[in-house]
Amino acid sequence: MTEPVTGVLPSVSLVIPAYNESERIRACVESALNQSVALHEIIVVNNKSTDDTVAIVHQIQAEHPDAHLRLIEQNARQGLIPTRDAGFNAATGDVIGRIDADSMLTPDWTRHVATAFRDQHIMALTGPVMYYDMPFRRFGLRIDDKLRKLLMRANKEYRFVFGSNMALRAEAWHEIAGEVCQDENDRMHEDIDLSIHLAEHDLFVGYAPDMICGISARRMDTAFSDYNDYVKRFRRTYRAHSLNRRLDRIPSTVLYLIYPSLHGLRQIRNLRAKPQHYDLPRVPVMPRH
């Protein structure tokens, strides 16, 4: 049974793993700085970038000297998982959020996350995404919301967080930190692996339809062979945990079904001149079904 919502809003740290994201890191960090409820801290974790990512973050720090914006380095190993883990371990908030370095938070993201975590039953949280560099963004957001709700209902035992838009309690992270797979051969979905470890510890994953994050559709620029490998990561992740193969069927089927339309829209969009700056539109409040 869900615990009642009590107490003040918990503090929220935000972790942003970054590798060669000079094109979009400024928009990402500035969206985190411009929240209606301020983040406890923003942690950019640089992972051996060879472009201007670090210089841009330093510049933002200079422009916002009072902001709780931290830049740390994770150079022990190339890869998202050790970079994510370094950020999670460095975070000092009650709740640890995570997005990609090419993502942009909607202005009330932190407020929705903190409010949701007043429910003591929720140990981790995820929400829908809007593809900010695709046409029909509002329509796409509604479809994405419906699909994620479907996946939550279908996988009741293993409810998973979406790595590009997620948060978890610091105490939940510290409970599973020593168990999450390091996947040195880069074969799995790190967020699905994280979700499996949460489930194995009976740490409940909630879904917040108003916790909206804008992400890039750059993956749709890839050839089908690369996309196919991305989808197969679901199966490899479940197999690594000796889980029933049926768990990967729904997300895999959905991803295969949406590829032709999204890839086609992406190609049409790429025929036009690419804008240098993206703005997230004001987003509608998602219906609560």
Phi and psi restraints in degrees (value plus and minus 20) as a CYANA .aco file:
   2 THR   PHI     -89.5   -49.5
   2 THR   PSI     113.4   153.4
   3 GLU   PHI     -92.7   -52.7
   3 GLU   PSI     132.5   172.5
   4 PRO   PHI     -88.7   -48.7
   4 PRO   PSI     133.3   173.3
   5 VAL   PHI     -97.0   -57.0
   5 VAL   PSI      99.7   139.7
   6 THR   PHI    -159.1  -119.1
   6 THR   PSI     141.9   181.9
   7 GLY   PHI      58.6    98.6
   7 GLY   PSI    -198.7  -158.7
   8 VAL   PHI     -99.9   -59.9
   8 VAL   PSI     148.7   188.7
   9 LEU   PHI     -88.5   -48.5
   9 LEU   PSI     113.7   153.7
  10 PRO   PHI     -91.8   -51.8
  10 PRO   PSI     135.3   175.3
  11 SER   PHI     -96.8   -56.8
  11 SER   PSI     124.5   164.5
  12 VAL   PHI    -143.5  -103.5
  12 VAL   PSI      97.6   137.6
  13 SER   PHI    -110.1   -70.1
  13 SER   PSI     130.0   170.0
  14 LEU   PHI    -143.0  -103.0
  14 LEU   PSI     106.7   146.7
  15 VAL   PHI    -127.5   -87.5
  15 VAL   PSI     110.8   150.8
  16 ILE   PHI    -146.5  -106.5
  16 ILE   PSI      77.0   117.0
  17 PRO   PHI     -87.7   -47.7
  17 PRO   PSI     120.1   160.1
  18 ALA   PHI    -161.5  -121.5
  18 ALA   PSI     109.8   149.8
  19 TYR   PHI    -158.7  -118.7
  19 TYR   PSI      91.8   131.8
  20 ASN   PHI      31.0    71.0
  20 ASN   PSI      37.8    77.8
  21 GLU   PHI    -136.1   -96.1
  21 GLU   PSI      16.3    56.3
  22 SER   PHI     -83.0   -43.0
  22 SER   PSI     -46.1    -6.1
  23 GLU   PHI     -88.7   -48.7
  23 GLU   PSI     -51.9   -11.9
  24 ARG   PHI    -151.1  -111.1
  24 ARG   PSI     -20.9    19.1
  25 ILE   PHI     -84.6   -44.6
  25 ILE   PSI     -53.5   -13.5
  26 ARG   PHI     -83.8   -43.8
  26 ARG   PSI     -68.5   -28.5
  27 ALA   PHI     -80.8   -40.8
  27 ALA   PSI     -58.5   -18.5
  28 CYS   PHI     -82.7   -42.7
  28 CYS   PSI     -72.4   -32.4
  29 VAL   PHI     -86.6   -46.6
  29 VAL   PSI     -60.4   -20.4
  30 GLU   PHI     -85.2   -45.2
  30 GLU   PSI     -53.2   -13.2
  31 SER   PHI     -85.9   -45.9
  31 SER   PSI     -52.6   -12.6
  32 ALA   PHI     -93.6   -53.6
  32 ALA   PSI     -51.9   -11.9
  33 LEU   PHI     -93.4   -53.4
  33 LEU   PSI     -47.3    -7.3
  34 ASN   PHI    -119.7   -79.7
  34 ASN   PSI      29.2    69.2
  35 GLN   PHI    -113.2   -73.2
  35 GLN   PSI     126.0   166.0
  36 SER   PHI     -86.7   -46.7
  36 SER   PSI     -50.6   -10.6
  37 VAL   PHI    -136.2   -96.2
  37 VAL   PSI      99.9   139.9
  38 ALA   PHI     -85.2   -45.2
  38 ALA   PSI     121.2   161.2
  39 LEU   PHI     -90.9   -50.9
  39 LEU   PSI     127.6   167.6
  40 HIS   PHI     -81.7   -41.7
  40 HIS   PSI     -59.2   -19.2
  41 GLU   PHI    -186.6  -146.6
  41 GLU   PSI     135.2   175.2
  42 ILE   PHI    -140.3  -100.3
  42 ILE   PSI     102.3   142.3
  43 ILE   PHI    -136.0   -96.0
  43 ILE   PSI      90.2   130.2
  44 VAL   PHI    -112.3   -72.3
  44 VAL   PSI     103.9   143.9
  45 VAL   PHI    -127.6   -87.6
  45 VAL   PSI      86.2   126.2
  46 ASN   PHI    -102.1   -62.1
  46 ASN   PSI     113.0   153.0
  47 ASN   PHI    -141.7  -101.7
  47 ASN   PSI      60.1   100.1
  48 LYS   PHI      40.2    80.2
  48 LYS   PSI      16.8    56.8
  49 SER   PHI     -84.6   -44.6
  49 SER   PSI     123.2   163.2
  50 THR   PHI    -132.2   -92.2
  50 THR   PSI     -17.6    22.4
  51 ASP   PHI    -124.5   -84.5
  51 ASP   PSI    -171.5  -131.5
  52 ASP   PHI    -115.1   -75.1
  52 ASP   PSI      -0.7    39.3
  53 THR   PHI     -74.9   -34.9
  53 THR   PSI     -71.1   -31.1
  54 VAL   PHI     -83.2   -43.2
  54 VAL   PSI     -63.4   -23.4
  55 ALA   PHI     -82.1   -42.1
  55 ALA   PSI     -58.6   -18.6
  56 ILE   PHI     -87.3   -47.3
  56 ILE   PSI     -62.0   -22.0
  57 VAL   PHI     -84.4   -44.4
  57 VAL   PSI     -60.8   -20.8
  58 HIS   PHI     -79.8   -39.8
  58 HIS   PSI     -59.8   -19.8
  59 GLN   PHI     -83.9   -43.9
  59 GLN   PSI     -62.5   -22.5
  60 ILE   PHI     -83.7   -43.7
  60 ILE   PSI     -59.3   -19.3
  61 GLN   PHI     -80.2   -40.2
  61 GLN   PSI     -60.6   -20.6
  62 ALA   PHI     -87.9   -47.9
  62 ALA   PSI     -55.4   -15.4
  63 GLU   PHI     -93.4   -53.4
  63 GLU   PSI     -44.9    -4.9
  64 HIS   PHI    -148.0  -108.0
  64 HIS   PSI      49.3    89.3
  65 PRO   PHI     -83.6   -43.6
  65 PRO   PSI     -42.1    -2.1
  66 ASP   PHI    -111.8   -71.8
  66 ASP   PSI     -24.7    15.3
  67 ALA   PHI     -96.7   -56.7
  67 ALA   PSI     126.7   166.7
  68 HIS   PHI    -107.4   -67.4
  68 HIS   PSI      48.0    88.0
  69 LEU   PHI    -129.9   -89.9
  69 LEU   PSI      97.3   137.3
  70 ARG   PHI    -133.4   -93.4
  70 ARG   PSI     124.6   164.6
  71 LEU   PHI    -142.0  -102.0
  71 LEU   PSI      99.6   139.6
  72 ILE   PHI    -142.0  -102.0
  72 ILE   PSI     141.7   181.7
  73 GLU   PHI    -131.7   -91.7
  73 GLU   PSI     118.8   158.8
  74 GLN   PHI    -147.9  -107.9
  74 GLN   PSI      76.6   116.6
  75 ASN   PHI    -135.6   -95.6
  75 ASN   PSI     -13.6    26.4
  76 ALA   PHI     -87.4   -47.4
  76 ALA   PSI     -56.5   -16.5
  77 ARG   PHI    -172.9  -132.9
  77 ARG   PSI     120.0   160.0
  78 GLN   PHI     -94.0   -54.0
  78 GLN   PSI     111.2   151.2
  79 GLY   PHI     129.2   169.2
  79 GLY   PSI     133.2   173.2
  80 LEU   PHI     -88.4   -48.4
  80 LEU   PSI     -61.5   -21.5
  81 ILE   PHI     -83.3   -43.3
  81 ILE   PSI     -72.9   -32.9
  82 PRO   PHI     -83.8   -43.8
  82 PRO   PSI     -48.8    -8.8
  83 THR   PHI     -91.5   -51.5
  83 THR   PSI     -64.7   -24.7
  84 ARG   PHI     -78.7   -38.7
  84 ARG   PSI     -67.7   -27.7
  85 ASP   PHI     -81.6   -41.6
  85 ASP   PSI     -59.5   -19.5
  86 ALA   PHI     -81.5   -41.5
  86 ALA   PSI     -60.2   -20.2
  87 GLY   PHI     -87.9   -47.9
  87 GLY   PSI     -64.1   -24.1
  88 PHE   PHI     -81.2   -41.2
  88 PHE   PSI     -60.9   -20.9
  89 ASN   PHI     -90.2   -50.2
  89 ASN   PSI     -46.3    -6.3
  90 ALA   PHI    -105.6   -65.6
  90 ALA   PSI     -37.1     2.9
  91 ALA   PHI     -87.0   -47.0
  91 ALA   PSI     125.7   165.7
  92 THR   PHI    -139.7   -99.7
  92 THR   PSI     -17.9    22.1
  93 GLY   PHI    -100.2   -60.2
  93 GLY   PSI     147.5   187.5
  94 ASP   PHI     -87.6   -47.6
  94 ASP   PSI     -53.6   -13.6
  95 VAL   PHI    -143.6  -103.6
  95 VAL   PSI     122.5   162.5
  96 ILE   PHI    -136.1   -96.1
  96 ILE   PSI      95.0   135.0
  97 GLY   PHI    -114.3   -74.3
  97 GLY   PSI     140.1   180.1
  98 ARG   PHI    -167.6  -127.6
  98 ARG   PSI     112.7   152.7
  99 ILE   PHI    -156.6  -116.6
  99 ILE   PSI     150.9   190.9
 100 ASP   PHI    -104.2   -64.2
 100 ASP   PSI     141.8   181.8
 101 ALA   PHI     -94.8   -54.8
 101 ALA   PSI     -29.4    10.6
 102 ASP   PHI    -127.1   -87.1
 102 ASP   PSI      -4.1    35.9
 103 SER   PHI    -116.9   -76.9
 103 SER   PSI     145.6   185.6
 104 MET   PHI    -158.7  -118.7
 104 MET   PSI     109.2   149.2
 105 LEU   PHI    -100.2   -60.2
 105 LEU   PSI     121.6   161.6
 106 THR   PHI     -92.3   -52.3
 106 THR   PSI     134.4   174.4
 107 PRO   PHI     -79.0   -39.0
 107 PRO   PSI     -46.7    -6.7
 108 ASP   PHI    -122.6   -82.6
 108 ASP   PSI      -4.8    35.2
 109 TRP   PHI     -76.1   -36.1
 109 TRP   PSI     -70.6   -30.6
 110 THR   PHI     -83.1   -43.1
 110 THR   PSI     -60.1   -20.1
 111 ARG   PHI     -81.4   -41.4
 111 ARG   PSI     -64.4   -24.4
 112 HIS   PHI     -86.5   -46.5
 112 HIS   PSI     -59.0   -19.0
 113 VAL   PHI     -85.5   -45.5
 113 VAL   PSI     -70.5   -30.5
 114 ALA   PHI     -82.0   -42.0
 114 ALA   PSI     -60.2   -20.2
 115 THR   PHI     -83.6   -43.6
 115 THR   PSI     -62.5   -22.5
 116 ALA   PHI     -82.4   -42.4
 116 ALA   PSI     -57.6   -17.6
 117 PHE   PHI     -98.7   -58.7
 117 PHE   PSI     -20.4    19.6
 118 ARG   PHI     -87.9   -47.9
 118 ARG   PSI     -40.7    -0.7
 119 ASP   PHI     -97.5   -57.5
 119 ASP   PSI      90.8   130.8
 120 GLN   PHI     -87.7   -47.7
 120 GLN   PSI     -33.2     6.8
 121 HIS   PHI     -94.2   -54.2
 121 HIS   PSI     -47.7    -7.7
 122 ILE   PHI    -101.0   -61.0
 122 ILE   PSI     103.6   143.6
 123 MET   PHI    -127.0   -87.0
 123 MET   PSI     -42.1    -2.1
 124 ALA   PHI    -169.5  -129.5
 124 ALA   PSI     140.6   180.6
 125 LEU   PHI    -168.4  -128.4
 125 LEU   PSI     125.3   165.3
 126 THR   PHI    -163.5  -123.5
 126 THR   PSI     144.5   184.5
 127 GLY   PHI    -168.7  -128.7
 127 GLY   PSI    -199.9  -159.9
 128 PRO   PHI     -99.5   -59.5
 128 PRO   PSI     147.9   187.9
 129 VAL   PHI    -147.3  -107.3
 129 VAL   PSI     133.7   173.7
 130 MET   PHI    -138.0   -98.0
 130 MET   PSI     108.6   148.6
 131 TYR   PHI    -101.9   -61.9
 131 TYR   PSI      82.1   122.1
 132 TYR   PHI     -94.0   -54.0
 132 TYR   PSI     -36.9     3.1
 133 ASP   PHI    -129.6   -89.6
 133 ASP   PSI      13.1    53.1
 134 MET   PHI    -149.5  -109.5
 134 MET   PSI     135.9   175.9
 135 PRO   PHI     -92.5   -52.5
 135 PRO   PSI     145.6   185.6
 136 PHE   PHI      36.3    76.3
 136 PHE   PSI      28.3    68.3
 137 ARG   PHI     -84.0   -44.0
 137 ARG   PSI     -63.1   -23.1
 138 ARG   PHI     -84.5   -44.5
 138 ARG   PSI     -62.3   -22.3
 139 PHE   PHI     -82.9   -42.9
 139 PHE   PSI     -62.8   -22.8
 140 GLY   PHI     -81.5   -41.5
 140 GLY   PSI     -57.2   -17.2
 141 LEU   PHI     -82.4   -42.4
 141 LEU   PSI     -64.0   -24.0
 142 ARG   PHI     -85.3   -45.3
 142 ARG   PSI     -59.1   -19.1
 143 ILE   PHI     -86.2   -46.2
 143 ILE   PSI     -63.2   -23.2
 144 ASP   PHI     -80.7   -40.7
 144 ASP   PSI     -62.6   -22.6
 145 ASP   PHI     -79.9   -39.9
 145 ASP   PSI     -65.0   -25.0
 146 LYS   PHI     -85.0   -45.0
 146 LYS   PSI     -60.7   -20.7
 147 LEU   PHI     -86.4   -46.4
 147 LEU   PSI     -60.2   -20.2
 148 ARG   PHI     -88.5   -48.5
 148 ARG   PSI     -56.4   -16.4
 149 LYS   PHI     -84.4   -44.4
 149 LYS   PSI     -58.2   -18.2
 150 LEU   PHI     -82.0   -42.0
 150 LEU   PSI     -64.6   -24.6
 151 LEU   PHI     -85.2   -45.2
 151 LEU   PSI     -57.0   -17.0
 152 MET   PHI     -83.2   -43.2
 152 MET   PSI     -61.5   -21.5
 153 ARG   PHI     -91.0   -51.0
 153 ARG   PSI     -55.4   -15.4
 154 ALA   PHI     -93.3   -53.3
 154 ALA   PSI     -57.9   -17.9
 155 ASN   PHI    -129.6   -89.6
 155 ASN   PSI      51.3    91.3
 156 LYS   PHI     -87.0   -47.0
 156 LYS   PSI     -53.3   -13.3
 157 GLU   PHI     -98.9   -58.9
 157 GLU   PSI     -60.3   -20.3
 158 TYR   PHI    -136.2   -96.2
 158 TYR   PSI      57.8    97.8
 159 ARG   PHI     -99.5   -59.5
 159 ARG   PSI     106.3   146.3
 160 PHE   PHI    -132.0   -92.0
 160 PHE   PSI     130.2   170.2
 161 VAL   PHI    -105.9   -65.9
 161 VAL   PSI     132.6   172.6
 162 PHE   PHI    -121.7   -81.7
 162 PHE   PSI      97.6   137.6
 163 GLY   PHI     -75.1   -35.1
 163 GLY   PSI     -49.8    -9.8
 164 SER   PHI     -99.6   -59.6
 164 SER   PSI     -26.9    13.1
 165 ASN   PHI    -177.2  -137.2
 165 ASN   PSI      64.3   104.3
 166 MET   PHI    -169.0  -129.0
 166 MET   PSI     144.3   184.3
 167 ALA   PHI    -175.1  -135.1
 167 ALA   PSI     132.0   172.0
 168 LEU   PHI    -168.3  -128.3
 168 LEU   PSI     134.6   174.6
 169 ARG   PHI     -85.0   -45.0
 169 ARG   PSI     124.1   164.1
 170 ALA   PHI     -78.0   -38.0
 170 ALA   PSI     -58.6   -18.6
 171 GLU   PHI     -85.9   -45.9
 171 GLU   PSI     -53.4   -13.4
 172 ALA   PHI     -88.3   -48.3
 172 ALA   PSI     -62.1   -22.1
 173 TRP   PHI     -80.8   -40.8
 173 TRP   PSI     -66.9   -26.9
 174 HIS   PHI     -86.1   -46.1
 174 HIS   PSI     -43.6    -3.6
 175 GLU   PHI     -92.6   -52.6
 175 GLU   PSI     -52.6   -12.6
 176 ILE   PHI    -130.6   -90.6
 176 ILE   PSI     -23.5    16.5
 177 ALA   PHI     -76.8   -36.8
 177 ALA   PSI     -56.7   -16.7
 178 GLY   PHI     -99.4   -59.4
 178 GLY   PSI     -23.3    16.7
 179 GLU   PHI    -132.2   -92.2
 179 GLU   PSI     -41.0    -1.0
 180 VAL   PHI     -81.0   -41.0
 180 VAL   PSI     123.3   163.3
 181 CYS   PHI     -92.0   -52.0
 181 CYS   PSI     120.4   160.4
 182 GLN   PHI    -107.8   -67.8
 182 GLN   PSI     -40.3    -0.3
 183 ASP   PHI      27.4    67.4
 183 ASP   PSI      37.2    77.2
 184 GLU   PHI     -83.7   -43.7
 184 GLU   PSI     -41.9    -1.9
 185 ASN   PHI    -110.8   -70.8
 185 ASN   PSI     -18.4    21.6
 186 ASP   PHI      34.6    74.6
 186 ASP   PSI      41.1    81.1
 187 ARG   PHI    -135.6   -95.6
 187 ARG   PSI     -32.8     7.2
 188 MET   PHI    -138.0   -98.0
 188 MET   PSI     152.9   192.9
 189 HIS   PHI    -110.4   -70.4
 189 HIS   PSI      94.6   134.6
 190 GLU   PHI     -84.5   -44.5
 190 GLU   PSI     -52.1   -12.1
 191 ASP   PHI     -93.8   -53.8
 191 ASP   PSI     -53.6   -13.6
 192 ILE   PHI     -88.1   -48.1
 192 ILE   PSI     -62.1   -22.1
 193 ASP   PHI     -78.2   -38.2
 193 ASP   PSI     -65.8   -25.8
 194 LEU   PHI     -78.7   -38.7
 194 LEU   PSI     -63.2   -23.2
 195 SER   PHI     -84.3   -44.3
 195 SER   PSI     -58.9   -18.9
 196 ILE   PHI     -83.6   -43.6
 196 ILE   PSI     -61.9   -21.9
 197 HIS   PHI     -86.6   -46.6
 197 HIS   PSI     -56.4   -16.4
 198 LEU   PHI     -81.3   -41.3
 198 LEU   PSI     -65.3   -25.3
 199 ALA   PHI     -84.0   -44.0
 199 ALA   PSI     -59.3   -19.3
 200 GLU   PHI     -86.6   -46.6
 200 GLU   PSI     -39.1     0.9
 201 HIS   PHI    -122.5   -82.5
 201 HIS   PSI      -8.2    31.8
 202 ASP   PHI      36.7    76.7
 202 ASP   PSI      20.0    60.0
 203 LEU   PHI    -119.6   -79.6
 203 LEU   PSI      92.4   132.4
 204 PHE   PHI     -92.0   -52.0
 204 PHE   PSI     114.1   154.1
 205 VAL   PHI    -121.6   -81.6
 205 VAL   PSI     101.0   141.0
 206 GLY   PHI    -118.3   -78.3
 206 GLY   PSI     147.1   187.1
 207 TYR   PHI    -145.7  -105.7
 207 TYR   PSI     108.3   148.3
 208 ALA   PHI    -139.8   -99.8
 208 ALA   PSI      85.4   125.4
 209 PRO   PHI     -84.3   -44.3
 209 PRO   PSI     -40.9    -0.9
 210 ASP   PHI    -113.7   -73.7
 210 ASP   PSI     -20.6    19.4
 211 MET   PHI    -105.3   -65.3
 211 MET   PSI      56.6    96.6
 212 ILE   PHI    -121.6   -81.6
 212 ILE   PSI     113.3   153.3
 213 CYS   PHI    -147.0  -107.0
 213 CYS   PSI     118.1   158.1
 214 GLY   PHI    -107.8   -67.8
 214 GLY   PSI     111.1   151.1
 215 ILE   PHI    -148.0  -108.0
 215 ILE   PSI     144.4   184.4
 216 SER   PHI    -107.3   -67.3
 216 SER   PSI     128.7   168.7
 217 ALA   PHI    -116.5   -76.5
 217 ALA   PSI       6.1    46.1
 218 ARG   PHI     -78.5   -38.5
 218 ARG   PSI     -48.7    -8.7
 219 ARG   PHI     -79.2   -39.2
 219 ARG   PSI     -49.1    -9.1
 220 MET   PHI     -94.0   -54.0
 220 MET   PSI     -24.7    15.3
 221 ASP   PHI    -100.5   -60.5
 221 ASP   PSI     -34.6     5.4
 222 THR   PHI     -97.4   -57.4
 222 THR   PSI     139.6   179.6
 223 ALA   PHI     -89.5   -49.5
 223 ALA   PSI     140.2   180.2
 224 PHE   PHI     -80.2   -40.2
 224 PHE   PSI     -54.2   -14.2
 225 SER   PHI     -80.5   -40.5
 225 SER   PSI     -60.4   -20.4
 226 ASP   PHI     -90.5   -50.5
 226 ASP   PSI     -60.2   -20.2
 227 TYR   PHI     -84.1   -44.1
 227 TYR   PSI     -59.4   -19.4
 228 ASN   PHI     -81.3   -41.3
 228 ASN   PSI     -59.8   -19.8
 229 ASP   PHI     -84.4   -44.4
 229 ASP   PSI     -58.4   -18.4
 230 TYR   PHI     -81.2   -41.2
 230 TYR   PSI     -64.3   -24.3
 231 VAL   PHI     -86.3   -46.3
 231 VAL   PSI     -59.5   -19.5
 232 LYS   PHI     -86.5   -46.5
 232 LYS   PSI     -34.2     5.8
 233 ARG   PHI     -81.5   -41.5
 233 ARG   PSI     -50.2   -10.2
 234 PHE   PHI     -77.4   -37.4
 234 PHE   PSI     -71.5   -31.5
 235 ARG   PHI     -82.0   -42.0
 235 ARG   PSI     -63.2   -23.2
 236 ARG   PHI     -85.5   -45.5
 236 ARG   PSI     -55.2   -15.2
 237 THR   PHI     -87.4   -47.4
 237 THR   PSI     -66.5   -26.5
 238 TYR   PHI     -84.0   -44.0
 238 TYR   PSI     -60.1   -20.1
 239 ARG   PHI     -84.7   -44.7
 239 ARG   PSI     -56.2   -16.2
 240 ALA   PHI     -82.2   -42.2
 240 ALA   PSI     -44.2    -4.2
 241 HIS   PHI    -124.3   -84.3
 241 HIS   PSI     -10.1    29.9
 242 SER   PHI      35.2    75.2
 242 SER   PSI      20.1    60.1
 243 LEU   PHI    -115.9   -75.9
 243 LEU   PSI     139.8   179.8
 244 ASN   PHI     -78.2   -38.2
 244 ASN   PSI     111.0   151.0
 245 ARG   PHI     -82.7   -42.7
 245 ARG   PSI     -43.1    -3.1
 246 ARG   PHI     -83.2   -43.2
 246 ARG   PSI     -41.7    -1.7
 247 LEU   PHI     -83.2   -43.2
 247 LEU   PSI     -47.5    -7.5
 248 ASP   PHI    -110.6   -70.6
 248 ASP   PSI     -27.2    12.8
 249 ARG   PHI     -87.8   -47.8
 249 ARG   PSI     -65.2   -25.2
 250 ILE   PHI     -86.1   -46.1
 250 ILE   PSI     -72.8   -32.8
 251 PRO   PHI     -81.4   -41.4
 251 PRO   PSI     -57.6   -17.6
 252 SER   PHI     -85.2   -45.2
 252 SER   PSI     -63.9   -23.9
 253 THR   PHI     -82.9   -42.9
 253 THR   PSI     -64.2   -24.2
 254 VAL   PHI     -80.4   -40.4
 254 VAL   PSI     -65.0   -25.0
 255 LEU   PHI     -84.9   -44.9
 255 LEU   PSI     -58.3   -18.3
 256 TYR   PHI     -86.1   -46.1
 256 TYR   PSI     -58.5   -18.5
 257 LEU   PHI     -88.9   -48.9
 257 LEU   PSI     -55.4   -15.4
 258 ILE   PHI    -105.1   -65.1
 258 ILE   PSI     -34.7     5.3
 259 TYR   PHI     -79.0   -39.0
 259 TYR   PSI     -69.0   -29.0
 260 PRO   PHI     -78.1   -38.1
 260 PRO   PSI     -64.7   -24.7
 261 SER   PHI     -90.7   -50.7
 261 SER   PSI     -64.4   -24.4
 262 LEU   PHI     -88.2   -48.2
 262 LEU   PSI     -59.3   -19.3
 263 HIS   PHI     -84.1   -44.1
 263 HIS   PSI     -61.2   -21.2
 264 GLY   PHI     -84.3   -44.3
 264 GLY   PSI     -64.8   -24.8
 265 LEU   PHI     -82.0   -42.0
 265 LEU   PSI     -58.1   -18.1
 266 ARG   PHI     -84.9   -44.9
 266 ARG   PSI     -60.5   -20.5
 267 GLN   PHI     -87.5   -47.5
 267 GLN   PSI     -59.0   -19.0
 268 ILE   PHI     -82.1   -42.1
 268 ILE   PSI     -64.2   -24.2
 269 ARG   PHI     -82.5   -42.5
 269 ARG   PSI     -57.0   -17.0
 270 ASN   PHI     -92.0   -52.0
 270 ASN   PSI     -37.2     2.8
 271 LEU   PHI     -91.2   -51.2
 271 LEU   PSI     -42.0    -2.0
 272 ARG   PHI    -107.0   -67.0
 272 ARG   PSI     146.2   186.2
 273 ALA   PHI     -85.3   -45.3
 273 ALA   PSI     111.4   151.4
 274 LYS   PHI     -96.9   -56.9
 274 LYS   PSI     105.8   145.8
 275 PRO   PHI     -89.8   -49.8
 275 PRO   PSI     133.5   173.5
 276 GLN   PHI    -108.0   -68.0
 276 GLN   PSI     -34.4     5.6
 277 HIS   PHI    -160.6  -120.6
 277 HIS   PSI     120.6   160.6
 278 TYR   PHI    -136.9   -96.9
 278 TYR   PSI     117.6   157.6
 279 ASP   PHI    -137.8   -97.8
 279 ASP   PSI     114.6   154.6
 280 LEU   PHI     -96.3   -56.3
 280 LEU   PSI     109.9   149.9
 281 PRO   PHI     -90.4   -50.4
 281 PRO   PSI     141.3   181.3
 282 ARG   PHI     -81.2   -41.2
 282 ARG   PSI     109.8   149.8
 283 VAL   PHI    -121.1   -81.1
 283 VAL   PSI     124.4   164.4
 284 PRO   PHI     -93.0   -53.0
 284 PRO   PSI     134.1   174.1
 285 VAL   PHI     -89.2   -49.2
 285 VAL   PSI     107.7   147.7
 286 MET   PHI     -92.6   -52.6
 286 MET   PSI     118.7   158.7
 287 PRO   PHI     -84.7   -44.7
 287 PRO   PSI     122.1   162.1
 288 ARG   PHI    -120.1   -80.1
 288 ARG   PSI      75.7   115.7
